[in-house]
Amino acid sequence: MSIAEPTPQDLPPDPADALTQQLARMRTAFLQAEVPDAAARRADLARLNAAVMAAREDIVAAISADFGNRAREETLAAEVFVVISAIRHARRHLRRWMRPQRRRVDQVFLPARARLEPQPLGVVGIISPWNYPVNLALSPLVAALAAGNRVMLKPSELTPRTADLLANLLGRLYPPEQVAVVTGDAGVGAAFSGLPFDHLLFTGSTAVGRKVMHAAAGGLTPVTLELGGKSPTIVGPGADPGRAVRAIVQGKLFNAGQTCIAPDYLLVPRARVDEVAGLALRTAAEFHPRLVGNKGYTAIVNDRHAARLDALVEDAVGKGATVRRPDLAAEDETAARTERKLPLTVLTGVSDDMAVMREEIFGPLLPIVPYDDLAAALDYVNARPRPLALYLFDDDRATVDHVLAHTWSGGVCINETLLHAGVEDLPFGGIGDSGMGAYHGREGFETFSHLKPVLRQARLNGTWMMRPPYGRWSRLALRLMLGRGAA
C-alpha cells in the first residue's frame, strides 16, 4: 500500500514563517512611524506600571501554579517590585538619557562639534527564562521601550500560565506592531533566536546561550547573553559566621535556589567548616520549620528538575561526600517530595569530580569547600569559569579590596547575597561563561540604543588646507597636525 505524499495543507505550520512575517510587520511599522519622544515612552512605561500593579495577584497565582507553589512574598519582591522599580527609574531618568552627549573635538578639527545621539535600534528580541518569568521578561522590555524600540518577547514554555498571562497583559497594553508575545515550545524558541533582530537578549543557561549565539550569528544579530554558572561565596577569615550564614541561607533558599545568582557553593576556612554547616542547617530550620503545606517555601519547578537535584546528591554521596539536612519538625517526607519541596542540603567532603561541583546547581544544595588561606580560595575561584556573581563575607577593608582586585565576576555583593541585582542603577550582566553585555538602568537604555556619532562642521573651517593639489598649505596643515619637524 502506498502512502500519499503530504500536501502543504497537511503539514504543520512552520513557526519560522509566522515569526518572520511578524518581525517584518514590526520593522515596517518602526520605519514608517516617527521615533517616539520622551513623553510617548514615559506614557508606555506608565501603562505597564499600572497594569503590573493591577495584575500583581494574578501574577502571584500564575507563577505559583506553574511552580506547584511559589511563596507570595518572593513573587511580589522579586517579580513585581523589581519590574516596578525598573519602570520608576527609567521614567525618572529618561529625558537625561535621551539627551545627546557632547564629545571633545581635537583642535585640528575645530570649529567642528561632536556628539553622540541615542537612537532606537528598531525591533528587539527578548527570550526570557522560567525561574523569574515576569521579572526577566518585563525588566528588559522596560529598557527596550525606554530606548524607543519595538519588542518581540518569547517567554519560557516551562511556565505556560505565566506566559499566557504576559501575552494577555501586553496584548491589552500595546498594539502587536509595538510589542508581540510569542508562545510555544523549544522549537519556536529556536526559530525565534535565528530571526534577524536589531538586538537579541537571552536569559538562560550557558549551554542554551551558546546555541542562541550560534543561531543569531547567521544574521549578525548582536546579542546580550545573561547566563549563569556557579557563583562562589567566600566566608572570609574576618567574617562574623552567624551574620554571614543567615544572609547565605536566605539567598540560597529564596525561590528554592532557582536563581541564576544564588550562592552556588561556599568557600570556608577549614577550621570553620563544621561550625558553618551547623549554622546553615539551624538557620534553614528556623526559616522553614516545616516544608509540607508551607506556602512560604517555593517548590522545585517540575519533576525533571527535582530528579536532576536528586541525581546530583546521589553522585556526590557515591563519590564520598557527606550529606547533612536540617532537623525539621516531624513530617511525611513522601508528602514533601510530592510537593517538590526539597530541604536545604549541605554537602561536605566534596571534590571536583562530583557533578555538583561542575554543574550549576539551581536548587537548595549547598556544597562547602574548605580552604587554608585566602590566596588558595581565590585560586580556586579563578581556576573556574568566571561567575555571574561573587559573594564575600568579611569586615576587613584590606581583605575586601584584595578580593575585588583579584577576582573576576559579573557582579559582587559584600556581606549580602542577591541584592545587587535589584539595584536599578547598577548594570546587571555576566563575564566570560556567565554572559556578555548588561542591562538595568542607563546601561539597559544604551544596550538597546545606537549611540550614533555625529560631527557637525562650521561653514568657516580649515579643512581646505588639506585638499588637493597638495602643496604649501597642506604641508603647513600637516606640521600643525603632526608637530614640529613633520611634513
C-alpha positions in Angstrom: 0.0 0.0 0.0 1.4 3.4 -1.0 1.4 6.3 1.3 0.3 9.6 -0.3 2.8 12.5 -0.1 1.5 15.2 2.3 0.2 18.3 0.7 1.3 21.8 2.0 -2.1 22.0 3.8 -1.4 18.7 5.7 2.0 19.9 7.0 2.2 21.7 10.4 2.9 25.4 10.0 6.5 26.4 10.1 6.9 28.7 13.2 9.8 30.5 11.4 7.5 31.7 8.7 5.0 33.3 11.1 7.8 34.8 13.2 9.5 36.2 10.1 6.2 37.8 9.0 5.6 39.3 12.4 9.2 40.7 12.5 8.7 42.2 9.1 5.4 43.9 10.1 7.1 45.4 13.2 10.1 46.6 11.3 7.9 48.2 8.7 5.9 49.9 11.4 9.1 51.1 13.1 10.5 52.6 9.9 7.2 54.3 9.0 6.5 55.9 12.4 8.2 58.8 14.0 10.7 58.0 16.7 8.8 58.1 20.0 9.7 61.1 22.0 10.3 61.1 25.8 6.6 61.8 26.6 5.4 58.8 24.5 8.0 56.5 26.0 7.2 57.6 29.6 3.5 57.0 28.8 4.2 53.5 27.5 6.1 52.7 30.7 3.4 54.3 32.9 0.8 52.0 31.3 2.9 49.0 32.0 3.4 50.1 35.6 -0.3 50.4 36.2 -1.0 47.1 34.5 1.6 45.2 36.6 0.3 46.7 39.8 -3.3 45.8 38.9 -2.3 42.3 38.0 0.0 41.6 40.9 -2.2 38.9 42.5 -2.8 37.3 39.1 1.0 37.2 38.7 1.3 35.6 42.1 -1.3 33.0 41.3 0.0 32.2 37.8 3.7 31.7 38.9 2.6 29.6 41.9 0.5 27.4 39.7 3.4 27.0 37.3 5.8 26.0 40.1 3.5 23.9 42.1 4.0 26.6 44.8 5.9 29.9 44.9 6.0 32.0 48.0 3.7 35.0 47.5 6.3 37.3 49.2 9.0 36.1 46.8 6.9 36.8 43.8 5.9 40.2 45.0 9.5 41.1 45.9 11.5 39.5 43.0 9.0 39.9 40.2 6.5 42.8 40.8 8.7 45.1 42.8 11.8 44.7 40.6 9.8 45.5 37.5 8.1 48.5 39.1 11.4 49.7 40.3 12.9 49.5 36.8 9.9 51.4 35.4 10.1 54.2 38.0 13.9 54.5 37.5 13.6 54.7 33.7 10.7 57.2 33.8 12.7 59.4 36.2 15.9 59.5 34.2 14.7 59.0 30.6 14.9 62.6 29.5 18.5 62.8 30.6 19.4 59.5 29.0 17.9 60.7 25.7 20.0 63.9 25.5 22.8 64.0 23.1 26.2 63.5 24.8 28.8 66.1 23.8 32.2 64.8 22.9 35.5 66.7 22.6 37.0 67.6 19.2 40.7 67.7 18.6 41.9 71.3 17.9 42.8 70.4 14.3 39.1 69.8 13.5 37.8 73.0 15.1 35.4 74.7 14.9 33.6 71.4 14.3 31.4 70.0 17.2 30.8 66.3 18.0 28.1 64.5 19.9 26.5 61.1 20.4 22.8 60.9 19.7 21.0 57.9 21.2 18.8 56.3 18.6 16.4 53.3 18.9 17.8 50.1 17.3 14.5 49.0 15.8 12.9 45.6 16.7 14.4 43.9 19.7 14.0 40.2 20.6 13.8 39.0 24.2 13.9 35.3 25.3 13.1 35.0 29.0 13.5 32.0 31.3 11.2 30.2 33.7 12.8 30.9 37.1 11.7 34.6 37.3 9.2 34.5 34.4 7.8 38.1 34.9 10.9 39.9 36.1 13.2 38.6 33.4 10.7 39.2 30.7 9.5 42.7 31.7 12.7 44.2 33.0 14.5 44.0 29.6 11.2 45.1 28.0 11.3 48.3 30.1 14.8 49.0 28.9 13.9 48.4 25.3 10.7 50.5 25.4 12.6 53.3 27.2 15.1 53.3 24.3 12.2 53.7 21.8 12.2 50.1 20.3 9.6 47.6 19.3 9.8 44.2 21.0 9.1 40.6 20.3 9.1 38.5 23.5 9.4 34.8 23.8 8.6 33.6 27.4 9.6 30.1 28.6 7.3 27.2 27.8 8.1 25.7 31.2 5.8 28.4 32.9 2.9 28.3 30.5 0.3 30.0 32.7 2.7 32.9 33.3 3.4 33.1 29.5 -0.3 33.3 28.7 -0.7 36.0 31.4 2.1 38.0 29.8 0.6 37.6 26.4 -2.8 38.8 27.5 -1.5 41.7 29.7 0.9 43.1 27.0 -1.7 42.4 24.2 -4.1 44.7 26.0 -1.5 47.4 26.5 0.3 47.7 23.2 -0.6 47.1 19.5 1.1 44.0 18.0 3.3 46.2 15.9 4.8 47.6 19.0 5.0 44.6 21.4 4.3 41.0 20.4 4.4 38.0 22.7 5.3 34.7 21.1 4.4 31.5 23.0 5.4 27.9 22.1 7.8 25.1 22.7 11.6 24.9 22.3 11.2 24.6 18.5 9.5 28.0 18.5 12.4 29.3 20.7 15.0 28.0 18.3 13.3 29.7 15.3 12.9 32.9 17.3 16.6 33.0 18.2 17.5 32.8 14.5 15.5 35.9 13.5 17.5 38.9 12.2 16.6 41.2 15.1 18.3 44.5 15.6 19.3 43.1 19.0 18.6 39.9 20.9 18.6 39.4 24.7 18.6 35.9 26.1 18.5 34.9 29.7 19.1 31.2 30.5 21.7 28.5 30.8 25.2 28.8 29.4 24.6 25.7 27.2 21.5 27.1 25.6 23.2 30.5 25.4 25.8 29.1 23.1 23.1 27.8 20.8 21.3 31.1 20.8 24.5 32.9 19.9 25.2 30.5 17.1 21.7 31.0 15.7 22.0 34.8 16.0 25.3 34.8 14.2 23.6 33.8 10.9 22.0 37.2 10.8 24.9 39.0 12.5 22.4 39.9 15.2 24.1 41.5 18.3 23.3 39.6 21.5 23.2 40.2 25.2 23.5 36.9 27.0 22.5 36.7 30.7 23.7 33.3 31.7 24.5 31.7 35.0 27.2 29.4 36.3 28.5 28.6 39.8 28.5 31.8 41.9 31.1 31.3 44.7 30.6 32.6 48.2 33.7 33.3 50.3 33.3 33.3 54.0 36.4 35.3 54.8 38.8 35.0 57.8 37.3 38.1 59.3 33.6 37.3 58.8 31.0 37.0 61.5 29.8 33.4 60.8 26.4 33.9 62.3 25.6 37.0 60.2 27.2 35.6 57.1 25.3 32.3 57.3 21.9 34.0 57.7 22.4 36.0 54.5 23.8 33.0 52.7 20.9 30.7 53.6 18.3 33.4 52.8 19.9 33.8 49.4 20.2 30.1 48.8 16.6 29.3 49.8 15.0 32.2 48.0 13.0 30.7 45.2 14.3 27.3 46.4 17.7 28.2 45.0 16.3 28.5 41.4 18.2 31.8 40.9 21.0 32.4 38.4 22.9 34.4 41.0 22.1 32.1 44.0 25.1 31.3 46.2 26.2 28.1 44.5 29.0 26.8 46.8 30.8 28.1 49.9 34.5 28.6 50.5 35.1 28.4 54.2 38.2 28.4 56.4 39.0 24.7 57.1 38.6 25.1 60.9 35.1 26.6 60.5 33.5 24.1 58.1 31.6 22.2 60.8 30.5 25.4 62.5 29.2 27.0 59.3 27.5 23.8 58.2 25.7 23.5 61.6 24.7 27.2 61.5 23.3 26.8 58.0 21.2 23.8 59.0 19.9 25.5 62.1 19.1 28.7 60.2 17.2 26.8 57.5 15.1 25.1 60.1 14.5 28.4 61.8 13.4 30.0 58.5 11.2 27.0 57.5 10.5 24.6 60.4 8.0 22.7 58.1 8.0 22.1 54.3 4.8 20.2 53.8 2.0 22.7 53.2 4.3 25.6 53.8 3.2 28.3 51.3 6.3 30.3 52.1 8.6 27.7 50.8 8.9 27.5 47.0 8.7 24.2 45.2 11.1 22.9 42.5 9.5 23.9 39.2 8.9 20.4 37.9 9.7 16.7 38.4 12.6 16.7 35.9 14.5 19.4 37.8 13.8 17.7 41.1 15.2 14.5 39.7 18.2 16.3 38.5 18.9 17.6 42.0 18.5 14.1 43.5 21.0 12.8 41.0 23.5 15.5 42.0 23.2 14.4 45.6 23.4 10.7 44.8 26.5 11.3 42.6 28.2 13.3 45.4 27.4 10.6 48.0 28.7 7.9 45.7 32.0 9.7 45.4 32.5 10.3 49.2 30.5 13.4 50.1 28.7 13.7 53.4 25.0 14.9 53.3 23.5 17.0 56.1 19.9 18.2 56.3 18.1 20.4 58.9 16.3 18.8 61.8 12.7 19.6 60.7 9.5 19.0 62.6 8.0 15.5 62.0 6.5 15.4 58.6 5.8 13.0 55.9 8.9 13.0 53.6 6.9 11.5 50.8 4.4 14.4 51.1 7.2 16.9 50.9 8.5 15.1 47.8 5.1 15.1 46.2 5.0 18.9 46.7 8.6 19.0 45.3 9.8 20.7 48.5 13.5 20.0 48.9 15.2 21.0 52.2 18.5 22.7 52.4 21.1 20.0 51.8 24.6 20.8 53.0 27.4 18.7 51.3 30.8 18.5 52.8 33.8 16.4 51.7 33.1 17.4 48.1 35.6 17.1 45.2 36.0 18.4 41.7 35.0 15.1 40.1 31.4 15.4 41.5 28.7 16.7 39.2 27.5 19.1 42.0 30.9 20.9 41.7 30.8 21.1 37.9 27.2 22.0 37.1 25.2 25.0 38.1 23.1 23.7 41.0 19.9 25.7 40.7 18.3 24.3 43.8 18.8 24.1 47.6 22.0 22.2 47.7 25.0 23.9 49.4 28.4 22.3 48.9 31.1 23.6 51.3 34.8 23.7 50.1 37.4 24.2 52.8 40.4 26.5 52.3 43.6 27.0 54.2 44.3 30.6 53.3 42.6 33.3 51.3 45.0 33.0 48.4 44.0 29.4 48.0 40.4 30.4 48.0 40.9 32.9 45.3 43.0 30.5 43.2 40.1 28.0 43.4 37.6 30.7 42.1 39.9 31.9 39.4 40.6 28.4 38.1 37.0 28.1 37.1 34.7 29.8 34.6 34.0 33.4 35.6 30.8 33.5 37.5 27.7 35.8 37.2 28.0 36.8 40.9 30.6 36.5 43.7 29.8 36.9 47.3 32.3 37.8 50.1 31.7 38.0 53.8 34.4 39.8 55.7 34.6 43.1 57.6 38.3 43.8 57.0 38.6 46.5 54.3 42.0 45.3 53.1 40.6 41.8 52.6 37.6 43.2 50.7 39.8 45.3 48.4 42.1 42.4 47.8 39.3 40.1 46.7 37.8 42.7 44.5 41.1 43.3 42.8 42.0 39.6 42.3 38.7 38.0 41.2 36.5 38.4 38.1 32.8 38.1 38.1 29.7 39.7 36.6 28.9 41.4 39.9 29.9 41.4 43.5 27.9 41.6 46.8 29.8 42.2 50.1 28.2 40.9 53.3 25.0 40.1 51.4 23.6 38.0 48.6 21.3 38.6 45.6 20.6 42.3 46.4 23.0 43.9 43.9 20.8 42.6 41.1 17.9 44.7 42.4 19.8 48.0 42.4 18.5 49.5 39.2 21.4 52.0 38.8 23.9 49.1 38.7 24.3 47.3 35.4 23.5 43.6 35.5 25.4 41.1 33.3 28.0 38.4 33.2 31.5 37.9 32.0 33.0 35.0 30.2 30.9 31.9 30.5 28.3 33.8 32.6 27.4 36.1 29.8 28.1 39.2 27.8 26.6 42.6 27.8 24.4 44.2 30.5 21.2 45.9 31.2 19.3 47.7 34.0 19.2 51.5 34.3 21.2 53.6 31.9 23.1 50.6 30.7 19.9 48.9 29.7 18.8 52.0 27.7 22.2 52.1 26.0 22.2 48.3 25.3 19.0 48.9 23.2 20.2 52.1 21.6 22.7 53.0 18.9 24.8 55.9 20.2 25.3 57.5 16.8 28.4 59.6 16.5 27.6 62.9 14.8 30.2 65.6 13.7 28.9 69.0 12.5 31.4 71.2 10.8 31.1 75.0 10.7 30.9 76.9 7.4 34.3 78.6 8.1 37.0 75.9 8.8 40.5 74.9 7.9 39.8 71.6 6.1 40.5 73.4 2.7 44.2 73.3 3.7 44.3 69.5 3.1 42.5 69.5 -0.3 44.4 68.5 -3.4 46.5 69.6 -5.1 48.8 69.2 -2.1 51.4 71.9 -1.6 52.4 74.7 0.8 49.1 74.8 2.7 48.9 71.1 3.1 52.5 70.9 4.4 51.6 73.7 6.9 48.5 71.8 8.0 50.5 68.5 8.5 53.0 70.3 10.6 50.2 71.6 12.8 48.7 68.1 12.9 51.9 66.1 13.5 54.0 68.5 15.3 57.2 70.4 14.5 59.7 68.6 12.3 57.0 66.7 10.4 56.0 67.1 6.8 
